[in-house]
Amino acid sequence: MKVLMVITSLGMGGAEKVVTTLADQLVDLGHEVKIAYLTGEALVVPKNKCISLINLEIKSFGSLTSGYLKLRKLIDEFKPDVVHSHLVHANILCRTLRLSKTIPKLISSAHNTDEEGWTRFLAYRLTDKLADISTNVSDEAVEAFIEKKAVRRGRMLTLYNGISTTEFVFSPQARSDIRRELGVTDDQQLILAVGRLNEQKDYPNLLSAISEISDKYKNIKLVIVGDGPQLNKLEEKVKLLGLNDKVKFLGLRSDIPSLMSAADIFTLSSAWEGFGLVVAEAMACNRVVVATDCGGVKEVVGNAGFLVPSKDSQKLAAALELALNLSDDECLQIGAKARQRVIKHYSLSTAVQKWLHLYSAPIHDLKIPFANEIQR
């Protein structure tokens, strides 16, 4: 089978990692895959070097036509059996391309509950019929699109992201090495957060929560992995709260499983999410998770971690305090439960089989009963 993945960018992000990991898995199973991306530098790439990456170079509205024609030419030459687009700009571009180009099957995948603007939801609604089916990463995300009339009920399915439980696994050696690198001693508790430094991840909420407990828990350290437009603002907030000795920004890192092994607690403070990929990754590493109840995070965590309302730093602080007070045995029990939950519900092999089923199913079968079948 030939599959063309089209995504808005290959910058650092959960959707980008999902796409490149899926591409690797499909190639390992004997399928041919190419990835086209609309703009930017390719920072997240497949491991398999035989997967072609095509930059459509859509840098502005003025370059949209040339990018459109480049994608059209790519489809002419590659002749994919399936075009699978991801994220709003790529989804809309591929849908409109179908007005002038035959595409055997077009699947549009959203990766969030909030597309940050009513015009994007309107674009989804107006182009809905141009896709054979749409997907999203959690039941709550699907319902959010239906409620905002971006899609009709029955036209969007839930397909959970898949986690590599061989890549994301607890490593005692990595724990020791990373803690030594970061200068974290055995008597200190390390809290880890991973994600782009933007409005969605709501790091001011997390910093306020750390400030709430910093006097009582003088041995805690918070490290934040990621980059983004709010870095300077967040650094200023750290200074303002007097947390310079407790908070460290690590920038972009490629050793996320090792960092998760090093942490005692993984936390997510997001205002909204679609799935919360990093939460599932941390759970696969046997970590105790404290996360905000946003988007599909509740579906991921279940009863194997701590959930608090979003945008409530006091409740986030209280949950972090509960996690910090767990005994070693309790941490081990929660961590083991978390990993088993990921293995059972969100394993990479299961996700890949669901995608292959979706790619090969007859178009007339792409309805809600099909969604129920592939979620089991």
N, C-alpha and C positions, 0 to 999 in steps of 0.2 A: 504494500500500500504506500502511496505517496502522500505525505502530509506537509502542507505549508502552514507554519505558524506565523502569525502576524501580530506584533505587539507594539505598543506606543513607544517604548524605549527599553533598553537593556541596562538601565541604571540600577543602583542598589535598591532592592525591594523584594517583597514576598512574591508578587505575581511574576516578576522576572525570574526568580529562582524556580518557581513552579514550572514555568514554560521550559526553561533550559534542562531541568531535571527530567521532565516528561519527554523531551526530545531525545535525551540520552537513552532513556529506557526503551523508547520505540525503536531506535536504531539497533540497540542490543537484541531486540526481538526480530530483526530482519527487515524493518520498514525503512523507507527513505524519507528524510526530513530536512527541510530548509527553514530557516528563521529569517523573516524580514522585520525590520524595526524602523519606525518612522523617523526618529531623530536621536541625536546625542551620541555619546561615546558608549561603546559596549563594555561595561564593567562586569556584568554577570554573564558568563558565557558557558556553553556546554563543555563537558569534559572531552567528549568525542570530537576530534579535530576534523572528521569527515563531514560534520554538519556545517553547511554553508551559512554565513551570516551576511545579510544584504541590508545595507543602510539606504533607506529610501530618501534620506537627506531632505526631509520636509522641515526646514528651519523657520519658515514664516508662511503667512497666508499666500505670499507671492510664489513660493516654491511648491504649493500644494498640487498644481497641475502636473508639474514634472514628476513629482512623487507618485501621483496617481497613474501616470503613464508608465513609470518604471515598474510599478506593481503589476499593472496589466500585462506588460511584456514578460515579467517573471512567470506569471500564470500561463501565458502562451507557451513559454519554453519548457517549464517544469511539468505542466499538465498534472496538477495534483488531483488526487481523488477526493481530498478533503482540504478545505481552507478553514483553519481554526484561529480566530482572532481573539485578542485579549486586551482589555482596558478600553475605555470609552472612545478615544480618538481612532484607534485601530478598528474597533468594532464598526463605527459609523463609516469609516473609509471603505472597508470591505463590503459593507452593505450597499453603499452607493455604487461601488464598482460593478455590482451585479446588475445594475441598470443597463450596462453596456457590454457586459462580458458574461459568458456562461460559466458558472461554477457548479460542479456536480453536487457538492454539499458544503454549506457554509454554517459553521457553528460560532456563535458569539458568546464569549465568556466575560462576565463582569467579576470583580474580585472584592466587592465592598457593598456596604449598605447605603453609603452616601456618595454621590458623584459630585458634590460640591457645586450645586447650581441647578436651578429648575430648567435652564435651557438644555442641559445635557440629558435630563430625563425626557424632555420634549423630543429631542433628537432620537432617543431610543424609541419613543412611541411612534414617531412618524416613519421610522425605518424598520419597525418590528417585522413586517411581513417579508422583508428582503432576506432575512435569515431563516434557515430551516428550523433552528431551535436555538435558544439561549440557555446559558447556565450561570449559576452563581455558587458561591463557596459555602453557604450555610442556608438553613431553612429561614432564619430571620432575614438574611440578605434578600432572598427570593421574595419574601412577604413585603419587604420595604419597597422593592421595585413594583410590585403589584399595587400596593397602596398609593404609590406616587404615579400610578397609571403609565409607567414606562413600558409595561408589558402586560398582556392579558394573562389571566390565570390559565395554566396549562401550556404556556409558551416558554416558560423558564423552569429548568430543572435544577435540583441541588446535587452537585457533585463535589464532595469534600476534597481538599488538597491531600496529597499523599506525602508521608514523611519516610525518609530512609532511616530505618531503625538499625542499620549497620553503620551509617555515617554518624548518626546522632545516638551515641551510647556513652555512658559514664566511663571515664578513664581516670584511674587513680594517678597515673603518671602525668597526664595532662593537668590534673588538678594541682599537683605539686609544682610542676614547671611554671604554670601561669601565675599561681599565687606568689611564687618566688620573684617572677618578673615584675609583678605589680607591687611587691613589697608588703603583701598581706601575711601577717603572722598567724600561727595556729590558733591563737586566742581571739582573733578578729573574725567577725561574720561579714561575708562578702555578699552584697546584693547586686544583681546584674539586670540591666535593661538594654534591649537591642531594638533599634528602629530609627528611621529617619527623623531628624530633628525638625519637625514641622508641627503645625497646629493639630493634626490628627492625633499624634502620639501624646500630646498634652503633658510634656515634661514639667512645666510649672507646677502641675498638680502633684507630681511625684516629689519634686524638690520641696514643696510645702509640707508634704507628708514626712519626709526625712527630717525636716526642721522640727516638726512636732515631737519626734522621738529622739532627737540627737543628744539632748542633755541626759536622758535616762539611759541611752545605749551608746556609750562613748566608744565602744569597740567596733562599731559598724563602719563599713566602707561601701560606697555606691559607685559602680563604674557604668558608664553609658557608652554604648557602641553605636556609631552612626555619624552621619554628617547631614547638614541641611541648613536652610535659611535662618533658623532660630538659634544657631550656635552662640553668636555674640550676646543675644538677649539672655540666653540661659546661663552663660558664664557670668553675666552681670548679676543675675538673680542669685547665683551661688555665693558671690561676694556679699551681696546685700543680706543674705540669710546667715552669713558667717559659717559657711559649710566648706570652705576651701580645703580643710584637712580631711574631709569626709567624701568628697565627690570628685571624680576624675572623668574627663571626656577622652575616650580612646580613639575617636575618629573611626574610619572604615577599617574593618578587620576581616580576614578571610578564615580565621580559626575559631569560628563561632562554637562548634562542639566542644573544643578545649576550654573556651571561656565559660561555657555552661557547666562543664565538669568542675571548674574552679569555684563556681558560685555556691553559696549555701541557699540562697533564695533567688528565684527569677521573678521579676515583676513587670507588669504591663500596665501603663497608666492611661491608655488611649481614651479619647472621647468617642471615637467610633472605629469599628473594624468590620471586615467582612467575615474573616475566618480566625485570624490571629495565628498565623503560621509559626511565629517564633515561640508562642506558648506551647504548641504541640511539640516543637523541637526540644524545648526545655523539659517537657514531660518525658520525652523519649530518653533524655539524659538523667532520668530519675531525680529531677529537681522538684523542690517544693515551690509551687507557683502561687503568687498573689497577683490577681488581675482584676481589671474593671469589667463589669458585666455589660459589654457593648458588642453589638453585632452577633457573630456566631461564637464568641469566646465561651459563652455558657455551654454551648453544645460540645465544645472541645474539652473543657475542664471537667464538666460533670460534677461528681462528688470527690474528685481527686485533687482538690486544691481550694484556695480561698478566692471568693468573688465578692466585689464591692461595687456600689454604684459608681458610674463615671462622674468626673468633675466634683468629687467629694474627698478632699485631702484628709479630713479628719477620719473618715471611715477607712481610707486607704492606710493611714497611719496605724489605726487600731488593728487592721488585719496584718500589717507588717509586724506589729508587736506580738501578735499571736504566733506568727511563724517564727519569730526570733526566740520565742520562749519554748519551742518544741524541744523535746529531748532528742538525743541521737537516734534512739530506737523509733521514735515517732516520725522523724524525718525519713528514716529508711523505709518505714511502712508506707508513708504517703508517696515517696518517690517510686517505690516498686509498683504501687497501685496506678500511679500516673503513667508509667511506661507500659504496663499491661493494657491500659485503656487505649493508648496510641496504637499499639500493636493490633488490637482487636478491631478498632474502628477506622484508623487513619494510616494504615501501612501503605507504602509506595506501590507495592505489587498489586494490592487490591484496587487502588486508584487507577493504575494503568489499565487493568482489565476492564474497568468501567468505561474508560475513555475509548478503548478499542471497540467495546460493545456499541457505544454511541456512534463511533465513526462508521461502523459496518451495518448498523440497523437500517432497514428501509425507512425512507422519509415519513411514510404514513404511520409508522409505529412510534414516532418521536412525540409521545404524549405522556400525560401524567402516569398511567399505568406502567409505562416504561421506566419512569423515574423511580417509582416504588420498587420495581424489580431490581434495578441496579444498585439501590441503596442497601439492600439486604446483605 
